[in-house]
């Protein structure tokens, strides 16, 4: 299953903090890091060193979206803090969904704990809407297709 991790972050967040949160949300989703195709965020975070380093360590791109595009994405956990900070009520969930072209949200927004004044981060995991070419699936009773091949 190919996924995108949407990430919101405070200024100066460390890559290690982002990667720790990513590990946690991917474990919750039951998805290995090798299945991550991208990290996604808001344009305002495109140059954030911790996000860029985390993406580089994973070997995936950091894709970003305009705040107005993210604001148009329906999410389960909107935040007034995010709206005030970057102009959209959601970064992590909305970016993950936008980067998967409206895929399925597997793990809603999770927040890293504050530590010694360190910047906080948020992360959410979304599955790509269509399976990777060549991936076989098993059809469920509800008509959905579950991928059966590893990423």
mmCIF file of the C-alpha atoms, coordinates in Angstrom:
data_MODEL
# 
_entry.id   MODEL 
# 
loop_
_atom_site.group_PDB 
_atom_site.id 
_atom_site.type_symbol 
_atom_site.label_atom_id 
_atom_site.label_alt_id 
_atom_site.label_comp_id 
_atom_site.label_asym_id 
_atom_site.label_entity_id 
_atom_site.label_seq_id 
_atom_site.pdbx_PDB_ins_code 
_atom_site.Cartn_x 
_atom_site.Cartn_y 
_atom_site.Cartn_z 
_atom_site.occupancy 
_atom_site.B_iso_or_equiv 
_atom_site.pdbx_formal_charge 
_atom_site.auth_seq_id 
_atom_site.auth_comp_id 
_atom_site.auth_asym_id 
_atom_site.auth_atom_id 
_atom_site.pdbx_PDB_model_num 
ATOM 1   C CA . UNK A 1 1   ? 0.000   0.000  0.000   1.00 0.00 ? 1   UNK A CA 1 
ATOM 2   C CA . UNK A 1 2   ? 1.493   3.322  -1.070  1.00 0.00 ? 2   UNK A CA 1 
ATOM 3   C CA . UNK A 1 3   ? 0.948   6.233  1.314   1.00 0.00 ? 3   UNK A CA 1 
ATOM 4   C CA . UNK A 1 4   ? 1.716   9.905  1.805   1.00 0.00 ? 4   UNK A CA 1 
ATOM 5   C CA . UNK A 1 5   ? 2.395   11.387 5.214   1.00 0.00 ? 5   UNK A CA 1 
ATOM 6   C CA . UNK A 1 6   ? 1.058   14.895 5.646   1.00 0.00 ? 6   UNK A CA 1 
ATOM 7   C CA . UNK A 1 7   ? 3.178   16.933 8.046   1.00 0.00 ? 7   UNK A CA 1 
ATOM 8   C CA . UNK A 1 8   ? 2.639   20.207 9.837   1.00 0.00 ? 8   UNK A CA 1 
ATOM 9   C CA . UNK A 1 9   ? 5.449   21.660 11.892  1.00 0.00 ? 9   UNK A CA 1 
ATOM 10  C CA . UNK A 1 10  ? 6.463   24.560 14.013  1.00 0.00 ? 10  UNK A CA 1 
ATOM 11  C CA . UNK A 1 11  ? 9.395   26.664 12.910  1.00 0.00 ? 11  UNK A CA 1 
ATOM 12  C CA . UNK A 1 12  ? 12.712  24.991 13.681  1.00 0.00 ? 12  UNK A CA 1 
ATOM 13  C CA . UNK A 1 13  ? 11.337  21.488 14.162  1.00 0.00 ? 13  UNK A CA 1 
ATOM 14  C CA . UNK A 1 14  ? 14.123  18.905 14.125  1.00 0.00 ? 14  UNK A CA 1 
ATOM 15  C CA . UNK A 1 15  ? 14.165  16.159 11.510  1.00 0.00 ? 15  UNK A CA 1 
ATOM 16  C CA . UNK A 1 16  ? 14.544  13.612 14.322  1.00 0.00 ? 16  UNK A CA 1 
ATOM 17  C CA . UNK A 1 17  ? 11.269  14.825 15.863  1.00 0.00 ? 17  UNK A CA 1 
ATOM 18  C CA . UNK A 1 18  ? 9.490   14.585 12.505  1.00 0.00 ? 18  UNK A CA 1 
ATOM 19  C CA . UNK A 1 19  ? 10.890  11.097 11.857  1.00 0.00 ? 19  UNK A CA 1 
ATOM 20  C CA . UNK A 1 20  ? 9.892   9.898  15.342  1.00 0.00 ? 20  UNK A CA 1 
ATOM 21  C CA . UNK A 1 21  ? 6.319   11.084 14.782  1.00 0.00 ? 21  UNK A CA 1 
ATOM 22  C CA . UNK A 1 22  ? 6.314   9.544  11.305  1.00 0.00 ? 22  UNK A CA 1 
ATOM 23  C CA . UNK A 1 23  ? 7.417   6.220  12.758  1.00 0.00 ? 23  UNK A CA 1 
ATOM 24  C CA . UNK A 1 24  ? 4.572   6.375  15.250  1.00 0.00 ? 24  UNK A CA 1 
ATOM 25  C CA . UNK A 1 25  ? 1.830   7.146  12.703  1.00 0.00 ? 25  UNK A CA 1 
ATOM 26  C CA . UNK A 1 26  ? 3.156   4.585  10.231  1.00 0.00 ? 26  UNK A CA 1 
ATOM 27  C CA . UNK A 1 27  ? 3.195   1.936  12.970  1.00 0.00 ? 27  UNK A CA 1 
ATOM 28  C CA . UNK A 1 28  ? -0.388  2.885  13.801  1.00 0.00 ? 28  UNK A CA 1 
ATOM 29  C CA . UNK A 1 29  ? -1.328  2.462  10.129  1.00 0.00 ? 29  UNK A CA 1 
ATOM 30  C CA . UNK A 1 30  ? 0.587   -0.826 9.889   1.00 0.00 ? 30  UNK A CA 1 
ATOM 31  C CA . UNK A 1 31  ? 2.634   0.553  7.000   1.00 0.00 ? 31  UNK A CA 1 
ATOM 32  C CA . UNK A 1 32  ? 6.433   0.261  6.611   1.00 0.00 ? 32  UNK A CA 1 
ATOM 33  C CA . UNK A 1 33  ? 8.486   3.369  5.832   1.00 0.00 ? 33  UNK A CA 1 
ATOM 34  C CA . UNK A 1 34  ? 9.322   1.883  2.432   1.00 0.00 ? 34  UNK A CA 1 
ATOM 35  C CA . UNK A 1 35  ? 5.684   2.454  1.373   1.00 0.00 ? 35  UNK A CA 1 
ATOM 36  C CA . UNK A 1 36  ? 5.874   6.245  1.852   1.00 0.00 ? 36  UNK A CA 1 
ATOM 37  C CA . UNK A 1 37  ? 5.908   7.986  -1.528  1.00 0.00 ? 37  UNK A CA 1 
ATOM 38  C CA . UNK A 1 38  ? 6.107   11.576 -0.253  1.00 0.00 ? 38  UNK A CA 1 
ATOM 39  C CA . UNK A 1 39  ? 5.836   13.927 2.679   1.00 0.00 ? 39  UNK A CA 1 
ATOM 40  C CA . UNK A 1 40  ? 3.285   16.683 2.102   1.00 0.00 ? 40  UNK A CA 1 
ATOM 41  C CA . UNK A 1 41  ? 2.790   20.059 3.741   1.00 0.00 ? 41  UNK A CA 1 
ATOM 42  C CA . UNK A 1 42  ? 1.734   23.651 3.182   1.00 0.00 ? 42  UNK A CA 1 
ATOM 43  C CA . UNK A 1 43  ? 3.772   25.964 0.907   1.00 0.00 ? 43  UNK A CA 1 
ATOM 44  C CA . UNK A 1 44  ? 4.810   28.058 3.928   1.00 0.00 ? 44  UNK A CA 1 
ATOM 45  C CA . UNK A 1 45  ? 6.846   25.053 5.147   1.00 0.00 ? 45  UNK A CA 1 
ATOM 46  C CA . UNK A 1 46  ? 8.529   24.267 1.817   1.00 0.00 ? 46  UNK A CA 1 
ATOM 47  C CA . UNK A 1 47  ? 11.899  25.506 3.064   1.00 0.00 ? 47  UNK A CA 1 
ATOM 48  C CA . UNK A 1 48  ? 11.673  24.149 6.628   1.00 0.00 ? 48  UNK A CA 1 
ATOM 49  C CA . UNK A 1 49  ? 15.026  22.379 7.189   1.00 0.00 ? 49  UNK A CA 1 
ATOM 50  C CA . UNK A 1 50  ? 13.619  19.677 9.490   1.00 0.00 ? 50  UNK A CA 1 
ATOM 51  C CA . UNK A 1 51  ? 10.963  18.672 6.952   1.00 0.00 ? 51  UNK A CA 1 
ATOM 52  C CA . UNK A 1 52  ? 13.429  18.701 4.063   1.00 0.00 ? 52  UNK A CA 1 
ATOM 53  C CA . UNK A 1 53  ? 15.919  16.582 6.008   1.00 0.00 ? 53  UNK A CA 1 
ATOM 54  C CA . UNK A 1 54  ? 13.218  14.109 7.075   1.00 0.00 ? 54  UNK A CA 1 
ATOM 55  C CA . UNK A 1 55  ? 12.106  13.709 3.444   1.00 0.00 ? 55  UNK A CA 1 
ATOM 56  C CA . UNK A 1 56  ? 15.715  13.264 2.324   1.00 0.00 ? 56  UNK A CA 1 
ATOM 57  C CA . UNK A 1 57  ? 16.341  10.593 4.966   1.00 0.00 ? 57  UNK A CA 1 
ATOM 58  C CA . UNK A 1 58  ? 13.247  8.740  3.745   1.00 0.00 ? 58  UNK A CA 1 
ATOM 59  C CA . UNK A 1 59  ? 14.306  9.196  0.117   1.00 0.00 ? 59  UNK A CA 1 
ATOM 60  C CA . UNK A 1 60  ? 11.024  10.872 -0.858  1.00 0.00 ? 60  UNK A CA 1 
ATOM 61  C CA . UNK A 1 61  ? 10.063  14.354 -2.030  1.00 0.00 ? 61  UNK A CA 1 
ATOM 62  C CA . UNK A 1 62  ? 8.490   17.027 0.140   1.00 0.00 ? 62  UNK A CA 1 
ATOM 63  C CA . UNK A 1 63  ? 5.462   18.206 -1.837  1.00 0.00 ? 63  UNK A CA 1 
ATOM 64  C CA . UNK A 1 64  ? 3.643   21.342 -0.790  1.00 0.00 ? 64  UNK A CA 1 
ATOM 65  C CA . UNK A 1 65  ? 0.296   22.936 -1.454  1.00 0.00 ? 65  UNK A CA 1 
ATOM 66  C CA . UNK A 1 66  ? -1.068  26.463 -1.296  1.00 0.00 ? 66  UNK A CA 1 
ATOM 67  C CA . UNK A 1 67  ? -2.944  27.167 1.944   1.00 0.00 ? 67  UNK A CA 1 
ATOM 68  C CA . UNK A 1 68  ? -6.131  27.973 0.031   1.00 0.00 ? 68  UNK A CA 1 
ATOM 69  C CA . UNK A 1 69  ? -6.021  24.568 -1.703  1.00 0.00 ? 69  UNK A CA 1 
ATOM 70  C CA . UNK A 1 70  ? -5.593  22.827 1.659   1.00 0.00 ? 70  UNK A CA 1 
ATOM 71  C CA . UNK A 1 71  ? -8.403  24.889 3.183   1.00 0.00 ? 71  UNK A CA 1 
ATOM 72  C CA . UNK A 1 72  ? -10.767 23.439 0.574   1.00 0.00 ? 72  UNK A CA 1 
ATOM 73  C CA . UNK A 1 73  ? -10.080 19.838 1.696   1.00 0.00 ? 73  UNK A CA 1 
ATOM 74  C CA . UNK A 1 74  ? -12.659 18.364 4.079   1.00 0.00 ? 74  UNK A CA 1 
ATOM 75  C CA . UNK A 1 75  ? -10.856 16.967 7.147   1.00 0.00 ? 75  UNK A CA 1 
ATOM 76  C CA . UNK A 1 76  ? -11.963 15.409 10.442  1.00 0.00 ? 76  UNK A CA 1 
ATOM 77  C CA . UNK A 1 77  ? -9.694  17.505 12.693  1.00 0.00 ? 77  UNK A CA 1 
ATOM 78  C CA . UNK A 1 78  ? -9.606  21.203 11.710  1.00 0.00 ? 78  UNK A CA 1 
ATOM 79  C CA . UNK A 1 79  ? -7.529  23.498 13.906  1.00 0.00 ? 79  UNK A CA 1 
ATOM 80  C CA . UNK A 1 80  ? -7.954  27.187 14.647  1.00 0.00 ? 80  UNK A CA 1 
ATOM 81  C CA . UNK A 1 81  ? -4.236  27.329 15.531  1.00 0.00 ? 81  UNK A CA 1 
ATOM 82  C CA . UNK A 1 82  ? -3.299  26.092 12.063  1.00 0.00 ? 82  UNK A CA 1 
ATOM 83  C CA . UNK A 1 83  ? -5.714  28.556 10.470  1.00 0.00 ? 83  UNK A CA 1 
ATOM 84  C CA . UNK A 1 84  ? -4.130  31.441 12.387  1.00 0.00 ? 84  UNK A CA 1 
ATOM 85  C CA . UNK A 1 85  ? -0.550  30.303 11.693  1.00 0.00 ? 85  UNK A CA 1 
ATOM 86  C CA . UNK A 1 86  ? -0.636  29.384 7.991   1.00 0.00 ? 86  UNK A CA 1 
ATOM 87  C CA . UNK A 1 87  ? -4.090  30.244 6.647   1.00 0.00 ? 87  UNK A CA 1 
ATOM 88  C CA . UNK A 1 88  ? -5.653  26.776 6.524   1.00 0.00 ? 88  UNK A CA 1 
ATOM 89  C CA . UNK A 1 89  ? -7.525  24.852 9.214   1.00 0.00 ? 89  UNK A CA 1 
ATOM 90  C CA . UNK A 1 90  ? -5.549  21.710 8.390   1.00 0.00 ? 90  UNK A CA 1 
ATOM 91  C CA . UNK A 1 91  ? -2.035  20.985 7.209   1.00 0.00 ? 91  UNK A CA 1 
ATOM 92  C CA . UNK A 1 92  ? -1.250  17.336 7.981   1.00 0.00 ? 92  UNK A CA 1 
ATOM 93  C CA . UNK A 1 93  ? -4.599  15.767 7.071   1.00 0.00 ? 93  UNK A CA 1 
ATOM 94  C CA . UNK A 1 94  ? -5.371  18.091 4.162   1.00 0.00 ? 94  UNK A CA 1 
ATOM 95  C CA . UNK A 1 95  ? -1.885  17.770 2.638   1.00 0.00 ? 95  UNK A CA 1 
ATOM 96  C CA . UNK A 1 96  ? -1.948  13.963 2.909   1.00 0.00 ? 96  UNK A CA 1 
ATOM 97  C CA . UNK A 1 97  ? -5.350  13.822 1.213   1.00 0.00 ? 97  UNK A CA 1 
ATOM 98  C CA . UNK A 1 98  ? -4.388  16.374 -1.455  1.00 0.00 ? 98  UNK A CA 1 
ATOM 99  C CA . UNK A 1 99  ? -1.181  14.507 -2.298  1.00 0.00 ? 99  UNK A CA 1 
ATOM 100 C CA . UNK A 1 100 ? -3.100  11.238 -2.734  1.00 0.00 ? 100 UNK A CA 1 
ATOM 101 C CA . UNK A 1 101 ? -5.702  12.875 -4.981  1.00 0.00 ? 101 UNK A CA 1 
ATOM 102 C CA . UNK A 1 102 ? -8.466  12.373 -2.454  1.00 0.00 ? 102 UNK A CA 1 
ATOM 103 C CA . UNK A 1 103 ? -7.230  9.044  -1.123  1.00 0.00 ? 103 UNK A CA 1 
ATOM 104 C CA . UNK A 1 104 ? -8.280  7.421  2.126   1.00 0.00 ? 104 UNK A CA 1 
ATOM 105 C CA . UNK A 1 105 ? -7.168  8.870  5.453   1.00 0.00 ? 105 UNK A CA 1 
ATOM 106 C CA . UNK A 1 106 ? -5.692  5.924  7.369   1.00 0.00 ? 106 UNK A CA 1 
ATOM 107 C CA . UNK A 1 107 ? -4.456  7.819  10.422  1.00 0.00 ? 107 UNK A CA 1 
ATOM 108 C CA . UNK A 1 108 ? -5.916  11.213 11.289  1.00 0.00 ? 108 UNK A CA 1 
ATOM 109 C CA . UNK A 1 109 ? -3.776  14.000 12.672  1.00 0.00 ? 109 UNK A CA 1 
ATOM 110 C CA . UNK A 1 110 ? -1.452  13.014 15.485  1.00 0.00 ? 110 UNK A CA 1 
ATOM 111 C CA . UNK A 1 111 ? 0.643   15.549 17.371  1.00 0.00 ? 111 UNK A CA 1 
ATOM 112 C CA . UNK A 1 112 ? 4.108   15.171 18.805  1.00 0.00 ? 112 UNK A CA 1 
ATOM 113 C CA . UNK A 1 113 ? 4.478   16.214 22.397  1.00 0.00 ? 113 UNK A CA 1 
ATOM 114 C CA . UNK A 1 114 ? 6.304   19.385 23.276  1.00 0.00 ? 114 UNK A CA 1 
ATOM 115 C CA . UNK A 1 115 ? 9.764   18.731 24.588  1.00 0.00 ? 115 UNK A CA 1 
ATOM 116 C CA . UNK A 1 116 ? 12.132  21.191 26.193  1.00 0.00 ? 116 UNK A CA 1 
ATOM 117 C CA . UNK A 1 117 ? 10.736  24.042 24.128  1.00 0.00 ? 117 UNK A CA 1 
ATOM 118 C CA . UNK A 1 118 ? 11.190  22.080 20.884  1.00 0.00 ? 118 UNK A CA 1 
ATOM 119 C CA . UNK A 1 119 ? 8.825   22.800 18.020  1.00 0.00 ? 119 UNK A CA 1 
ATOM 120 C CA . UNK A 1 120 ? 5.824   20.512 17.717  1.00 0.00 ? 120 UNK A CA 1 
ATOM 121 C CA . UNK A 1 121 ? 4.815   18.569 14.637  1.00 0.00 ? 121 UNK A CA 1 
ATOM 122 C CA . UNK A 1 122 ? 1.631   16.973 13.339  1.00 0.00 ? 122 UNK A CA 1 
ATOM 123 C CA . UNK A 1 123 ? 1.322   14.038 10.968  1.00 0.00 ? 123 UNK A CA 1 
ATOM 124 C CA . UNK A 1 124 ? -1.460  12.143 9.181   1.00 0.00 ? 124 UNK A CA 1 
ATOM 125 C CA . UNK A 1 125 ? -1.319  9.181  6.811   1.00 0.00 ? 125 UNK A CA 1 
ATOM 126 C CA . UNK A 1 126 ? -3.368  8.782  3.631   1.00 0.00 ? 126 UNK A CA 1 
ATOM 127 C CA . UNK A 1 127 ? -3.403  5.905  1.164   1.00 0.00 ? 127 UNK A CA 1 
ATOM 128 C CA . UNK A 1 128 ? -3.223  6.643  -2.561  1.00 0.00 ? 128 UNK A CA 1 
ATOM 129 C CA . UNK A 1 129 ? -6.608  6.440  -4.209  1.00 0.00 ? 129 UNK A CA 1 
ATOM 130 C CA . UNK A 1 130 ? -5.495  3.920  -6.812  1.00 0.00 ? 130 UNK A CA 1 
ATOM 131 C CA . UNK A 1 131 ? -3.151  1.008  -6.184  1.00 0.00 ? 131 UNK A CA 1 
ATOM 132 C CA . UNK A 1 132 ? 0.295   0.901  -7.691  1.00 0.00 ? 132 UNK A CA 1 
ATOM 133 C CA . UNK A 1 133 ? 0.285   -0.530 -11.237 1.00 0.00 ? 133 UNK A CA 1 
ATOM 134 C CA . UNK A 1 134 ? 0.673   -4.297 -11.131 1.00 0.00 ? 134 UNK A CA 1 
ATOM 135 C CA . UNK A 1 135 ? -0.586  -4.625 -7.564  1.00 0.00 ? 135 UNK A CA 1 
ATOM 136 C CA . UNK A 1 136 ? -3.128  -7.390 -7.196  1.00 0.00 ? 136 UNK A CA 1 
ATOM 137 C CA . UNK A 1 137 ? -6.003  -6.975 -4.805  1.00 0.00 ? 137 UNK A CA 1 
ATOM 138 C CA . UNK A 1 138 ? -8.614  -9.001 -3.008  1.00 0.00 ? 138 UNK A CA 1 
ATOM 139 C CA . UNK A 1 139 ? -12.182 -7.783 -3.220  1.00 0.00 ? 139 UNK A CA 1 
ATOM 140 C CA . UNK A 1 140 ? -13.983 -7.378 0.067   1.00 0.00 ? 140 UNK A CA 1 
ATOM 141 C CA . UNK A 1 141 ? -17.657 -8.017 0.663   1.00 0.00 ? 141 UNK A CA 1 
ATOM 142 C CA . UNK A 1 142 ? -18.239 -4.271 0.691   1.00 0.00 ? 142 UNK A CA 1 
ATOM 143 C CA . UNK A 1 143 ? -16.880 -3.932 -2.860  1.00 0.00 ? 143 UNK A CA 1 
ATOM 144 C CA . UNK A 1 144 ? -13.540 -2.411 -1.839  1.00 0.00 ? 144 UNK A CA 1 
ATOM 145 C CA . UNK A 1 145 ? -10.205 -3.692 -3.051  1.00 0.00 ? 145 UNK A CA 1 
ATOM 146 C CA . UNK A 1 146 ? -7.485  -4.380 -0.544  1.00 0.00 ? 146 UNK A CA 1 
ATOM 147 C CA . UNK A 1 147 ? -3.949  -4.484 -1.870  1.00 0.00 ? 147 UNK A CA 1 
ATOM 148 C CA . UNK A 1 148 ? -2.281  -7.837 -1.301  1.00 0.00 ? 148 UNK A CA 1 
ATOM 149 C CA . UNK A 1 149 ? 1.216   -7.104 -2.607  1.00 0.00 ? 149 UNK A CA 1 
ATOM 150 C CA . UNK A 1 150 ? 3.834   -5.184 -0.630  1.00 0.00 ? 150 UNK A CA 1 
ATOM 151 C CA . UNK A 1 151 ? 4.753   -1.732 -1.783  1.00 0.00 ? 151 UNK A CA 1 
# 
